[in-house]
Amino acid sequence: MQIYLSDLQATIDLGKRMAGVIPAKGPPAILLQGELGSGKTTLVRELVKSLPGGEKAEVSSPSFNLLNIYPTTPEVAHIDLYRVPFGEVEDDILDYFFEPAYLALVEWIEHIPTSVWPKEYLYANFEFVPLENKHSARWVTFSGSSAGTRQILEKLDPKLFARDGEKNL
């Protein structure tokens, strides 16, 4: 599934919507890929802020310490692999991928091999739209690893994010 995000507000809206469809118990990991500035951290920030308890979370990119834990329901493990060489993630970080009590939100997932990815995940790839007057526009392509994650994606309803005659696939 692809969702067209025409601006920053659309990315914020997507994060809020995702918070409403992620199960509180046994949530799948959300694996994010995309260039710098493509909206990964904005999505994470809004998703976390929109979860129960999110008003207590000060969401920032954990680029330097790799991991931030937020007091939400479900509890969020925000992992940023930007500074990690390919394949060199420590096991204690990977443990959050598989711990059902946590919602693992992982930025720069391309820094680890797919063989290490959790079994249950939603994958989101952010790509800038190469339009002259739409510097903040992007496509987010989602896929799920199971029937359960695909059901979550169905609840996102791409039509909710289209603006001014734009169409989502």
ChimeraX attribute file (.defattr): number of C-alpha atoms within 10 A of each C-alpha:
attribute: neighborCount
match mode: 1-to-1
recipient: residues
	/A:1	16
	/A:2	15
	/A:3	24
	/A:4	25
	/A:5	28
	/A:6	20
	/A:7	16
	/A:8	15
	/A:9	13
	/A:10	20
	/A:11	27
	/A:12	18
	/A:13	16
	/A:14	24
	/A:15	23
	/A:16	20
	/A:17	19
	/A:18	21
	/A:19	18
	/A:20	17
	/A:21	15
	/A:22	21
	/A:23	14
	/A:24	19
	/A:25	13
	/A:26	15
	/A:27	23
	/A:28	29
	/A:29	27
	/A:30	23
	/A:31	24
	/A:32	24
	/A:33	21
	/A:34	18
	/A:35	12
	/A:36	11
	/A:37	11
	/A:38	20
	/A:39	25
	/A:40	25
	/A:41	23
	/A:42	20
	/A:43	22
	/A:44	28
	/A:45	21
	/A:46	21
	/A:47	24
	/A:48	31
	/A:49	21
	/A:50	18
	/A:51	23
	/A:52	16
	/A:53	15
	/A:54	21
	/A:55	13
	/A:56	12
	/A:57	17
	/A:58	13
	/A:59	20
	/A:60	12
	/A:61	19
	/A:62	17
	/A:63	15
	/A:64	11
	/A:65	11
	/A:66	19
	/A:67	20
	/A:68	18
	/A:69	17
	/A:70	21
	/A:71	17
	/A:72	21
	/A:73	17
	/A:74	23
	/A:75	22
	/A:76	26
	/A:77	24
	/A:78	26
	/A:79	25
	/A:80	23
	/A:81	23
	/A:82	18
	/A:83	12
	/A:84	16
	/A:85	10
	/A:86	13
	/A:87	12
	/A:88	11
	/A:89	15
	/A:90	9
	/A:91	8
	/A:92	8
	/A:93	14
	/A:94	16
	/A:95	11
	/A:96	22
	/A:97	25
	/A:98	18
	/A:99	16
	/A:100	16
	/A:101	16
	/A:102	24
	/A:103	29
	/A:104	28
	/A:105	28
	/A:106	25
	/A:107	25
	/A:108	20
	/A:109	23
	/A:110	16
	/A:111	18
	/A:112	17
	/A:113	11
	/A:114	10
	/A:115	7
	/A:116	11
	/A:117	15
	/A:118	20
	/A:119	13
	/A:120	19
	/A:121	22
	/A:122	23
	/A:123	20
	/A:124	22
	/A:125	20
	/A:126	23
	/A:127	18
	/A:128	19
	/A:129	15
	/A:130	11
	/A:131	10
	/A:132	6
	/A:133	7
	/A:134	12
	/A:135	12
	/A:136	18
	/A:137	20
	/A:138	24
	/A:139	18
	/A:140	23
	/A:141	16
	/A:142	17
	/A:143	17
	/A:144	19
	/A:145	14
	/A:146	13
	/A:147	10
	/A:148	14
	/A:149	20
	/A:150	16
	/A:151	12
	/A:152	18
	/A:153	19
	/A:154	11
	/A:155	13
	/A:156	17
	/A:157	15
	/A:158	18
	/A:159	13
	/A:160	13
	/A:161	21
	/A:162	16
	/A:163	14
	/A:164	6
	/A:165	6
	/A:166	11
	/A:167	12
	/A:168	17
	/A:169	11
